[in-house]
Amino acid sequence: MHLSRRALMSATAAGVALAGCQKAATASPDLNGILDKLSTNILKDSPEFATSLAVPEEQAGGRYVDRVSDVSRAGKDHYRGVLEAGLQDLQAVNRSALSKTDAVTYDVVTTSLQNDIAADHVEHGNGATAPYVVSQLSGSYQSMPDFLDSQHPITNRDEAEAYLARLSGYAHQLDQETQQITDDSAAGFRPPDFAIQGALKQLNGLASQKPEDTVLVKSIDRRLGAIQGFPTADRSTMVQQALAKVRDEVLPAYHRQIAALQAELPKAVHDAGVWRLPDGDNLYVTALKSYTTTSMTPDEIHQMGTDLAASLTSQMDTLLRAQGMTRGTVAERVHSLYTRPDQLYPNTDAGRAQCLAALNAQIQAIRARMPEVCGVLAKADLLIKRVPPDTEAGAPGGYYNGAALDGSRPGSYYINLRNMGENPKFTLPTLTYHEGIPGHHWQISIAQEAASLPFIRRAIMGFNAYAEGWALYAEQLADEMGMYANDPWGKIGYLQSAAFRASRLMVDTGMHHKHWTREQAIQSMQGITGDNTSSITTEIERYCVWPGQACGYMVGRQTLNRLRDEAKGALGAKFDIKGFHDTVLTNGSQPLSVTESLVHDWITTVGHA
């Protein structure tokens, strides 16, 4: 799942003990009022996020359609102040006087705020969880062009004028980040050389375009043309205004950012881990806690990955032998599938269209069966799209952006189709179950549609280990539903995906804690998964700039499996898979400690029924 500081307030909430914030005050302020105020203040600071949610202006603290976030250090400090003020308000609440439901909300929000604040005390990059402001995977250049094209609305003149204002805002964001590149470098926060090289490759591609060929100009032209009755002359004028802003503001800002990164490249080192940064060991512990919502140590997480990888490799071996593939290591046999003609779509636009059609059919097939495993069903539609070609070089294999709350825009699952050789057919079902249904789209849509949850929990707060843990569990659930019953290659792909997530535990802790090199990590992951070197390299470089994030997936899945096993053991014949899933999903995103409490409460309720 794709992460963005502007798009997800708290994908990084950590498992800090809640008791420290439960000191009772003499009076209990109105919890809902505090949460509404906090939501508004967050959205006021995050106008792109407000746009993505399509919330009313009043809820976002005023007009936002023509504004962009302040991504300077001062802007980030202000945002942290918003979170600190919200936490202070919550600490005045008498938790013991709250209802059980409100106490869960209190715990979820308090934990999120505590740990966002803790991560942001690393005052470089975007905090402990993303310590480099610009890399091959971070920076406004990565997120804003697609945001402006696919999420900023243009259905009337006012929205078109707001788009033009945001083009200028985008150029200003680029310059704010360019300044932070220099400031962070002086403090010892410089990305590794390969991360800078990856960013430069993409930025040079953007900067070399003619203004009229950029998505920024094409988008407003295309969408103004789709507005019935919009005057042709006005359309032409606005397109020319967009072209001038791109030519005179955005492209020069690209070049300034390129120059800043080029100046850093000779000073950059090749070491992959954050251990080399100032107080890097503590930074990594903070990031791990944030992303896993546990207090597991790097060594414990590394061992979990090692054990799981061995088990999953054994299972893959059994299935490969059943298909007559007996020669070579498991990784070598899996790797050979990447070049089999029957496993490849043509590396053409027609092949990409064929792939997208197959994935959409797959989504419809499993959606029809979801009533078998869930009592509460998601309503929002899902679109499967290609990762924009401008940013596909550094983007992950797939990611998801949630639907608008008002139903005006469906959820979108983006798949990276830069090279169809990286997307053999046997790997795609599992990726789609992860990003779409029953994974991220299902989980996030149910949370957004849960009217009983406060807005801040439905739409603003997210926890990496819960979100990614569910999506990885969803891959397993698809297998348990029999989706691979007649697809042995897809089942191998599912096991490979799980082994890949187990491998992540090893390489992330390896680089950031055990001082592995980038090359060691690539070799380790390739030896477990058999994936293509190009895909593995993209993944390893991702972990370098998002320390700890990749560990949330398997830690979260294993927690859900443990809780399900506990429920089955405690309830016996009373265990209901729909009830378990509804308990996990309808309460929104949460720290794993809260998930555990909710499941235990459900077990007690069902057991006494």
Summary of the structure (lengths in Angstrom):
residues: 609
radius of gyration: 23.6
end to end distance: 38.0
largest distance: 71.4
contacts: 2202
relative contact order: 0.12
helix: 66%
strand: 3%
